[in-house]
Amino acid sequence: MAEKAQRNGVQLRLLLLERYFAEQEQWVKDLLAAGSQDATPIRATFWTPVAEDTERLLRHTTLSVQPLSLPSLTAGDFLAIMRAYHDQYCAYKYLSAQPLDESDLRRALQNLPAGDYRPLFAAFAGEAIAEKGVHQVRHWNAQELSEWVLERDFAQWQQRGVDQKHLNLLALATLIGALGVETARRLAREHHNLLPDIDTEFDEAQYDVLTAYSPSESRDLFVELQPDFLGELFILQRLGNQFQIGGGLHRAERDTKALIQIAWCEDPLAMAQFMIRCASDFPEHYRIDSLILSKPTEYRLKRH
């Protein structure tokens, strides 16, 4: 990329958006190492979610890691996004858009601390108000908003005929952070009771329904459930035996625990990172202990 920029006589600026950033991560080291070897320097700006002002985002550093932070939305900006998503959702669903009183909307934020004034939650809140009414959702916090989104999506998955094996494939990809087709093919042979056979049972249309918000750009990759906040909650709720399709006592919970074992075996680093993110985003979730206690030492890890 830097070579192409040099040939064309242009400067290339990269803006890397990462919710969980650490200077010692391998992708950061690889980026900086590549830049140091090129005649054209790579200028990279990193940001993390908490910040002081937008102007700082426009600055960049050359081959040095200086994470910048973005400010939380103000209440006014958050309300504006809520309103926009509410109106758009009503139009899309052919719902009658009711006038939204400013004081009612502000009361809808009472269980969202300032740190949760993210555009994602503004979108969730706007859609929830359209479906449930502002008085119904004003006591919800960020987790409850996200639970409503997942429950709504799950109802759509059921209507589209998604089966449990495809849900399990999505869960495994979410735990690992995407799953290669060849790996999925091998794991399906080893765990045919959990995962769909990629050659005979897999239905691409079903997986497209599950990942409608973030379709894969590669035919060789099964993407995870995104945004990652929803993916984390999806796993935790399944550990509570929610989002079950088909028969079997506590099948969603049992399948998810088995998938966690597989994830520890396949990619312990990715699994550990997923667990840390869950603990950070959902420290009070009633199934977080079940996830945290799934230590890699309990399972036979692959030898590389």
Sequence and secondary structure as in RCSB ss.txt:
>XXXX:A:sequence
MAEKAQRNGVQLRLLLLERYFAEQEQWVKDLLAAGSQDATPIRATFWTPVAEDTERLLRHTTLSVQPLSLPSLTA
GDFLAIMRAYHDQYCAYKYLSAQPLDESDLRRALQNLPAGDYRPLFAAFAGEAIAEKGVHQVRHWNAQELSEWVL
ERDFAQWQQRGVDQKHLNLLALATLIGALGVETARRLAREHHNLLPDIDTEFDEAQYDVLTAYSPSESRDLFVEL
QPDFLGELFILQRLGNQFQIGGGLHRAERDTKALIQIAWCEDPLAMAQFMIRCASDFPEHYRIDSLILSKPTEYR
LKRH
>XXXX:A:secstr
 HHHHHHHT   EEEEE SS  TTSHHHHHHHHHHHHSSS  EEEEEES  S SGGGG  EES    EE     H
HHHHHHHHHHHHHHHHHHT       HHHHHHTTTTS GGG  HHHHHHHHHHHHHH HHHHTT  HHHHHHHHH
HHHHHHHHHTT  HHHHHHHHHHHHHTSEEHHHHHHHHHHTTTTS  TTTT  HHHHHHHTTTS  S TTEE   
SSHHHHHHHHHHHHTT S  SSSTTHHHHHHHHHHHHHHHH HHHHHHHHHHHHHH TT TTHHHHHT  GGGS 
    
